[in-house]
Amino acid sequence: MAAIDQLEVGHSYRGCPIGTLAAGLHDTDKTTRAAVGQCFRALESHLHNVLRRSQQQGELSEEADLEAISHFILASQQGAATFTKAYGDSSAGRLVIVQAMQYVRSYSVNGQEQSASTTNKRTPSL
């Protein structure tokens, strides 16, 4: 839950600065859009690399779509940050993060989680 803990400092609830910039972009501001897009791509690339290492180590199913999961994790974090900022409370954001973690764990190959073949047909619940 560190992702939410970082957003909740004291009784101040912060959103994501990159997400805030993205939400406020004007359609014609190509320079800022490129910079914000580069930030998101860097975050997704890092997530993808972490997931790929887990897959290579046999911890994550070979059937897992790493690009889709990377997008999902980042989108979940952004949604959690937005909820936390908008509500002035981290409870909804925490629920989003818990669901995202459960979805990623559904691709675990440790035998304790659902197999990927049964979860590919399931829509993540948010």
Buried (B, 14 or more C-beta within 10 A) or exposed (E): EEBBEEBBEEEEBEBBEBBBBBEEEEEEEEEEBEEBEEBBEEBBEEBBEBBBEBBEEEEBBEEBBBEEBBBBBBBBBBBBBBBBBEEEBBEBBBBBBBBBBBBBBBBBBEEEBEBBEEBEEEEBEE
